[in-house]
Amino acid sequence: MTREAAMRTALELAANGPATGVNPRVGCVILAADGRVLAEGWHRGAGTPHAEVDALSQLPEGGAQGATAVVTLEPCNHWGLTGPCSEALIAAGVAEVVYGVDDPGRHSGGGAERLRQAGVVVTGGVLAAEIEEFLGDWLTAARLGRPHITVKWASSLDGRAAAVDGTSKWITGAAARQRVHEQREASDAIVVGTGTVLADDPSLTARGDAGELLATQPTPVVVGTRGVPNDAAVFRHPRPVVFEGTHDLEAVVADLHQRGFRRVYVEGGPTLASAFVAAGLVDEYAIYLAPTLIGGPRLALGEIGVGTIGEQRRLRILGVEQLGGDLYIRAVPLAPASPSTDSAQEG
């Protein structure tokens, strides 16, 4: 098996790990000198062996001597709930380590250099683009010290989130709404403003087609300074509500990161969505468009700090999918265009 083929297998193994939580999903394949697969492993969550150690544990003592370890993320170099993977690979006698992307963690990074110091041949950057995409939310948290933030909205084709009287159920159809529930389930937290709680009384749970609660539930987070009634549906959520009694979004996301949230889904209406966009705190957009026209003033997005066309917030569309009669658009922000060009360059 080639290194690239082994890395693709490692990426498939990584997908077996839990999608939520503070730890990255990592996969590892150990190859013999002739390319045979000796062992495979992946990380199953906080407190369990990391992918490299999981793979090594399947071999007898000395079984990895002279082997090549292919791992999606640079082996860690710190003591946490488990020991450093770099040291485990050195102790096992691995001759070479091939990895996909660098570990940006202040405490966990540096494994590649530690391996080189021990005489291990190290190669990074294999299938880096694919692994960056796979680990995008975790890498955002590790690099920026805040959660990866997805802002979602549903609107008519003319950009309205509700009718003139404020009614909005249902703009999109069942298939689109179910996709939203799946995205909630894949998130650590779901964030709304007090205005949404007062106007819509949402439960903020992740539910299946029949209305049943899905296995994994995001923690509900309510942002704002207005009071919420004691009988609000959010208090019946399986997880305790986190209240952020401020409009300072930088402080909010810092606190959510401190609480261990790495994947945050913002679903709080036009005011909150616009505030996140204006603050430059959006890593991904989940936009649902219904084939309908509503008109009126109830826009899906409000003021975002764009005063002239040169300040527009350009996006790169990652995918467009039809869900029933609706369209789902997945997009990410692009860096602002420089004054000398009309096209924005990807950040």
N, C-alpha and C positions, 0 to 999 in steps of 0.2 A: 504493500500500500504506500502511495506517495504521501508526502507531508500534507499537501493540499487536500487529498482525499481523507486523510486522518483528521485534519482540522474540520472538515465538513461533518465527519462523524462526531467529533467532539462538540460541535455546535448543536447537533441533533440531541446529543446526550444532555447538554446544558438545559435544553428546553424541558427536561423532566423535572427540574427544580421548581420550587415555589415562585410564582410570579410576583408575590408581594413580600414585604419585609425589608430589612436593612441590608441583607447580603446579596451579592450578585449571583446570577445563575451561571455556573461554570461547568464545563465538561473537559475530560482528559482521556487521551488514548496513549497507551505505552506501546511502542514498536520495538521489535527486535532489530538487530543490525541488518537482517535481510528483508525488512519491511513487514514481517508477520505481526499481527496484533497479539500482544501478550496480555493486555488487560485494559478495561475501560472503567471509567468512574464519573460521577457527577456529584455536585453539592446539593444536599437535601434540605438545607435550611440551617438557621442559627444553632450553634452548639454541636452540629454533626460534622464528620470529617469533610474537609475540603476535597474537591474533585481529584487532586493529585494523590492525596493520602488514601482516598477511597479506592483508586485504581491500584496503588501500591499494595494495599491490604489483600488484594486477591492473588498476589504472587508469593511464592515461598521465599525465605530469606536468601538473598543473593540473586533472586530472579530478575531484578531490574539492572543488574551489573552490566554496564556498557550499552544500555538501551537508550532510546530517544523518547522523551515525554512531550507529547503534543497537547497543548492546553489553550483554551480560548482567551484566558486572561493571564497576564504576567503573574507568576507565582508570588504569593504574599511573603512579606519579610517581617512579620510582627507576631507577638504573642497576644492572642485574644482569648476567646473561649477554647480555641485550639492553637496548636503550635504553628510556626512558620512553615509553609510548604517548601520554600527554598531549602531549608535545612533538612526536611524529610527527603527531598530529591537527592541532595548531596550525600546523606547517610545511606541511601539506597544504592549509590554508585552509578547513577544515571550519567551517561556521557554527554548527552545533548538535550537541550530544551528548546522547543519551538512554540512560540505563543502568538496570539493574535493582536491584542492591544495592551498598552501599558496600563498598569494600575496607578491611577492618579492620587490614591490616598496618601495623605501626609504621613501616616503611621504605617500603612500596609505596603506602600510602594518600595521600590529598591531591590526587589527580589532578583531581577536580572543581573544587577551588578554583584550581588552576593554570590550568585551562581558562578559568574565569571571569575571572581576572586578564588573560588574553589577549583578552578580548572575546567568547569563545564562549558561546552560550546553553546552559545545562546543566539537564537535568531528570532527577531520580533517582526510584527507587521504582516504575518501570513493571514490572508482573508480579512484584513483589518476593516475594510468598509462594511462587510457583512456583519462582522461582530460588533462594530460600532452601532449599527442599526439595531441589532438584537439587544445590546446592553445600554441603549440610549438613555433610558430613564435613570438607571443606576449611575451611569457615568456623569450625567448632569448633576446628580446629588453629590457625587464624590468630588467633582471639579469645582462646583459653585457653592457648595455648602448650603444648599436649599433643595427642596424636592423638585422633581421633574413635574412640570405643571401643564396639564391639558385643559384648554378652555373649550367647552361645548356649547353650542346653541342650535336650536331648530327654528327655522323661519320659512315664510312663504318665498316664492321666487322674487318678489319685490322687496324682500328684506325685512318683513314685519314678523315680530315674535308674538303678536296678539292683535285682536280686533280693537276697535276704538273703545269699546266698553271694558277692555282688559281681559276678556275671555281668550284662552289659548288652548283648551283641550278639545279636540286633538288636532294639531296642525299636521303632524306626520302620522303615518300608518303603523300597524302592529310590528312589521319587520324592523323598521327603523327604531321603534321604541325598545324592542328586544335587544337590539345591538347596544343601545345605551345601557341597558341593565348589565350586559356582559362587560362593558367598559367600566361600569361601577364596580363590578366584582373584581376586576383586575387592578383596582386602585386601593391604596392604603386609606385614603380619606376622600370624602366628597364634600365640597365647600359651596355654601350658599350664603347669601346675605340675609339679614333680618327682614328685609322687605319681602323677599320670596317666601319666607316662613309665614309672615303675617298675611300675605295675599293668597298663597296657594296651599298652605299647610301640608307640605310634602312629607312623605315618610322617609325619603332618602335611603331606602333599602335597595338591594339588588335582588330582582325577582325573576322567576322563570315564566314560561308561557302561560301556565295555569295560575299565576300569582303567588306561587310558593317562594319562600326565601331560598336564595342560592346558598351554596355551602360557605362561601367566603363573603363577608360583609365589610364594606368600607366604613370607617369611623365618620360619623356626621360632624361637620364643623360649621358653625354659624358665626359669621363675621358681622360686626356692627354694634351700635350702642343702644339700640332700642330694645325694650323688654319683649319677651316672648311668653305667650300664655302657658300656664302650667299644664293645660290639656292639649298642647300642640302635639301633632302626630310624631314629630321627631323624638319626643321623649319615650315613645314606644319602640324605638329602634333597638335591636339586639345589643348594640354597643353604646356606651355612655357618650353623650354629646359633649363636644369640646366647644366652648364659647370663647371667641376672640373679641373682646370688648373694645375694639379699636378700628379705625379706618386706615391705619398705617400698614399697608400690605407687606412692606419689607419686614416689619416686626412680626406679622402673621406667619410669613413663610419661614422665618428664622425659628419661630417657636414650633412650627410643625416639623421642621427638620430635627429640632432638639428632641421632640417626642418620638422620633424614629420613623416618621412618615417619609417615604421616598418617592411615591407616586400619588399625585394629587389631581383630582378631577373637579374642575370648577364648573358648576352647573347652576349658578345663582342668579340668572336673569341679566338683562342688559346693563344695569348699573355696575354690578360687580364684574361682569365680563369686560366691560369697557375700562374699568379701573385697572384690571390686570394687564390689558393690552397697553394702556397708556404708561404703565409703570415698567414696561419691558420685561414682564415676568412670565411670558408665555413661551413654552417650548414646543407645543403642538396644538393644532386646532382640529376639533371634531365638529364638522359643520353638516347639519342635516337640512336639506332643501326639499320642501313639499311643492308639488305642481299646482299651486294655487296662488291667487292674488288677493290681498286683503286691503292694502292702502291704509291711509291714516298715519298717525304719529308714533305708533308703538313699534319703533325700530328694534331690531335684534342687537344692534350695537350703537352706542351713542358717541359722545365726545371721547376721542382717544389721543388728542394732542396733535392732530394734523391740521395745520393752518394753511398750507399750500401744497400743490401737487408734488413738489419735490420732497415733502416730508411723509409721503404715503408709506404705509407699512406693507411692503411687498412680501409675498409668500411664495414658497415652492410647493406645488401640489405633488404629494407622494402617491395618491391614488384616488380614483373616483369609482364608486360602486353603486349599482342600482339595488335598492332594497324595497321590494314591492314597487309602488309607484314613486318612491322618493329617491333622492340622491344623497349619498354619504361622501363627503369630501374630506380627505385627510391631508393636512398641510402643515408646513413648518415655516417659521419666520426666516427671511433673508436679511442680511446686513443692509443698512441704508446705502443707497447709491452715492458714489463720490461725486463731487461737483463737476468732474470732467467727463462723466459718462451718463448715458440715459438708462443703462441697465444695472440692476443691483447685482452684486456678487454674493455668492453664498457664503454665510458665516461659518 
